[in-house]
Amino acid sequence: MAFGAIALMIGAILTADIRLPTAVVGHESSTVLVSPIGLRLLGFDG
């Protein structure tokens, strides 16, 4: 998912004139979404 977000953000920067800081926020948001999924798969009960 994180690699897909990177590809999406690069494409958006190059084609839709999205500024780099906006793309970075989008990528970091996807990382925040991936972290709980990974913890759930590991069985973390925190």
WOBEL-V10022 format. One record per helix or strand of 2 or more residues. SS is the DSSP state (A for helix, B for strand). FROM is the first residue (numbers start at 1). LEN is the number of residues. If there is no record, write none. Layout:
# WOBEL-V10022
ss->SS from->FROM len->LEN
ss->SS from->FROM len->LEN
This chain:
# WOBEL-V10022
ss->A from->2 len->14
ss->A from->20 len->23
